[in-house]
Amino acid sequence: MLWLVLAVLLGVVESLTLTLAFGLLAAAALAAALAAGLGAALPIQVLTFAVTGAVGLWAVRPIARRHLVLPPRSREGSDALIGRQALVTREITATTGLVHLVGEDWTARSYDEDLVIPVGVRVDVLGIEGATALVLPRDPLPELNEE
């Protein structure tokens, strides 16, 4: 019964930490409980727990960790435009503007409400709201905006 209690406790700790290590140790405790249920002596039960836990941590955990570290989800639609570069084709203010982005003209507005971005400036797309790109210049603007 002690092995089953240990397995449950380790399972609870795993559900709180999501490290996978405690889950593997919970499985090892279940293996030891099975050995106890089959009538194995205490040293055999402890050995079963130790070997099963070690094999789990040594063999299974690295494989599982590799699967947890997946590449970022590919972005689709307008989300794929975030981080792209565009060219200002009509002056951009906090409320209006136009950029040429990935072969199309997009309405745009400045991410910084106090910033006016002139025609011909390269900008980075920081976000998309509906059909409007939120942009900031790639390079510092000349002192035209400080009037």
N, C-alpha and C positions, 0 to 999 in steps of 0.2 A: 504493500500500500504506500510506503514511503516513496518509492520510485514514481508511482502515479501522481502523488502530491507534488513531487519535484517537477515532473513533466508539466503539470498544469501551471505551477508557479513560473517555470521558465517560459511557457507559452504566453502567459499574461505579460511577462516582462518583454518578450519579443513583440507583442502587439503594441506595447507602449513605445518601444525604441526603434523598431523596424530595422534592426542591424543584421538580421539573418543568423547571427551567431547563437543567440539564445534559442531560436527555433530549432537549430541543428542540435543543440544540447538537449532540448526537450525531446527530440526524436531519440537521442541516445538514452535518455532516462526511460523512454518507452521500451527500448530494446532491453535495458536492464530489468524492467518490470516483467517483460516476457521471459527473460532468463529466470527470474525469481519464480514466476508462475510455473515454469517447467521444473522447478525444484533445485536449481543451481545454488551452490553455497555462496555466501556473501562475497568472498574474494572473486569468484567468477562473475558475479553481478557487477561488482566495481570494475573489473577488467572489461566486461562487455560495455559498460558505460564509457570508460576511458577510450577504448579502441573505436567504438562507434562515433563518439564525439570527435576524436582526433581525425578519423577518416572523413567525417562530414566537413569539419573545418578545413582540412587540408585539400580535399578534392572538390567538394560541392560549392563551397563558398566563393572561390575565385571565379568559377563559371557563372554563378548567379550574379556576382558583382559586375562582371563584364556585360551581362544582359541589362543590368540596371543603368549602366552608363551608355545609353544609346545616343546616337547623334540627334541634334535638335530636330524637331518636327519640321518638315518642309512647309513653308508658308505658301498659301495660295491666295488668289484673288488680289484684292487691294492690299492685304497684309504683306504680300511679296514686294510691294513698292517701298516699304519702310526701309530706310538706309540707302536707297538709291540716290543717284545724282540727277539733277534736272537743270534746265536753263530757263531763266526768267524771260518771258516774251512780252509781258505787260506788267508794269510796275506793281509790286506787291506791298500791300499795307496790312493792317490788322483785320480788314474786312474784304478786300478784293485783290485780285491779281490773277496771273496766268503763267503757267510753266509748261515747257515741253518735256515730257517725262515718258521714257520708253516708247518713243514714236508717236505719242499722243499728246494733245493739249489738255491740261488739267487746270481747273480752277485752283487757286492757291491763296493762302493767307500766311502772314508771318507768324511764326510761333511766339515771337516776342512782339507784343502788341504795340510797343513804341518804335519798332523798327520799320523803316521803309526800304525796300530792296529794289534798286533800279533794274531796268532792262539790260540783259546781257550778262548778268551775274550768275555764276554757278551756285546752286543751292543743294543742300541735303534734305531729303524728306524725312522728317522726324515722326510723322504720324499721318493717318488718313481719317478724316471725319466725313462720312458720307461720300461725296464725290469731290471733296476738297482736300488738297495736300497741305499739311502744315510744314513749313520750311524755314530753314535758317541758312545764311550764306556759308559757303565752304571756307572762304577766306575773309579776313576783316574787310569791312567796307571803307572806302575813303570817307573823310570827315563830312560827307554831304548830309548826313542825318542829324547833325547837331546844329540846328539853327536857333 
